[in-house]
Amino acid sequence: HPLETRFVYYYTILCCHVVMMNDIVLKVVCNFKINLEITLAENSRVLDGWINPPPPVYMQYFFFNVTNPDEFLAGKEKPKVTQIGPYTYREYRPRENVTFLENGTKIFATNPKSFVFLRDMSVGDPEVDRVTTVNIPFIAVMNELNSYSFFLRSFVSMWMGSMGIEVFMNRTVHEVLWGFKDPLLSKLHTMRPEVDEHFGLMYNKNGTHEGEFVFHTGEKNYMDYGKIDTWNGISQMNWWSSNQSNMINGTDGSVFHTFLSRKELLYIFAADLCRSIHLGYVADTEVKGIPAFRFAPPSDVLAPPDENPNNAGFCVPDGDCLGKGVLKVSVCRQGAPIVVSFPHFYQADDRYISAIDGMNPNEEEHETYLDINPTTGVPIRACKRAQLNVILKRVPGFPKTKFLNETIFPIMYVNETATIDDESAAQMRTLLLIVTVVSNFPVIIVGLGAILLVVLIFLVCRNRQRKTAKDETAYTQVSNQAEDSPENRNNQPLRNGSYIAMSPVEAQKC
């Protein structure tokens, strides 16, 4: 049948194309997977988004106001704190001095950060609101003199007392955060000019960067996309006591390789912590219609060596370890004995929580996490939460500390958040749709071929049924009378057409 012939012809052509397309599409998918990493090309949209990230980043600062400093120093009560905040700032973090290196396999950049106060997202005016907190310059000087003689410490203690310098200070939020001229540091500056006379938790950090970074572009291996090659010219730190702890692992947290797995650990280098941390898969989630994997630091990130032997290198000097959930970073932050933790000592030992009246750790408010689209490796929602603490302890020669037991005292914590904007979310949904279609194209082609094969089988079977019906009726006699009858031969003319398969025609005489 002409229709069946054409169908068989087209189906044969389609089958040949399916074989070729499977190979082509697999190559396209693999190339797409790799090229998705090698998108940091000059003048590309992705590069522009990497240099100037469109999602707004917000920094929220929460302070712990000490309500009973005198009772605490007298040894009568444990410290009581109340949380005040947030004081919210919009963070701008463009990348500058972007330069491609080694034939595009690496890229150099700095990442200066600037902050603009947002009154409508804050509880008050930081230049008016005041907070009572630990006098960190006092603690830094006391800690510096800990190795000196008792008589020198006693002399310095009396000298600071004569200037009215106490263990706790009362300052505006703006002063504590962005800096003020400290009387103790000013006196030290006259004797040692290299000592800065200003102090602030974020002093000189508005408009500055955390160092010079060199990143991998993923051109050689897409799994290396975004990973840090060097920081400030080094590929390994030297502050910690083991090579593993000194390693600079992972990305800066802004990008990851594509096609993430739930089983893998993601590594992030946090310059403010002077170390790399890892994040593990927590759950599937969705942000603005975009599927995502949630990754968060597991409890063993800040665990002591007896729970996580890999953390032994973070005990400096070797063997000088704190408990679970806290990390001493004064090794890379010269001055006061600074300790970092998660807010309200989340995931930390109960002894740190119970030592301070006012700590209420919970996962919803105090967990750090990243929601990352697994196909693109792009974070679409991020919450980075960290708390700054200082170690308070008794130091001989400083009588104001004689009733102190060693306490990790909370100063403030920061909640840094970012969520993909609506325009970028729409673009990503379109991209994911294209990826889904491209990656499933072989299945679509094979499925179409299977449907056409079923149609072909149906037509072939129907054609055979027609032929069988014709064969069964080809020799059926038209007349009910026997042809052998002499009467029939004598009374009827000879006809060529006794079968229904041929038209009756008069027989030709010879």
Salt bridges, closest charged atoms under 4 A:
ASP23 OD2 - LYS27 NZ 3.41
GLU91 OE2 - ARG93 NH1 3.42
GLU91 OE2 - LYS113 NZ 3.97
GLU102 OE2 - LYS106 NZ 3.53
GLU166 OE1 - LYS400 NZ 3.08
GLU175 OE2 - ARG171 NH1 3.78
GLU194 OE2 - ARG192 NE 3.18
ASP196 OD1 - HIS198 ND1 3.53
GLU197 OE1 - LYS181 NZ 3.85
GLU210 OE2 - LYS113 NZ 3.62
ASP224 OD1 - LYS227 NZ 3.72
ASP229 OD2 - LYS106 NZ 3.15
ASP229 OD1 - HIS216 NE2 3.52
ASP252 OD2 - ARG95 NH2 2.96
GLU264 OE1 - HIS257 NE2 2.96
ASP272 OD2 - LYS384 NZ 3.03
ASP284 OD2 - ARG262 NH2 2.74
ASP300 OD1 - HIS278 NE2 3.31
GLU307 OE1 - LYS324 NZ 3.94
ASP320 OD2 - LYS328 NZ 3.40
ASP349 OD2 - ARG351 NE 3.46
ASP371 OD1 - ARG294 NE 2.75
ASP371 OD2 - ARG381 NE 2.77
GLU416 OE2 - ARG93 NH1 2.75
ASP422 OD1 - LYS288 NZ 2.86
GLU506 OE2 - ARG495 NH1 3.52
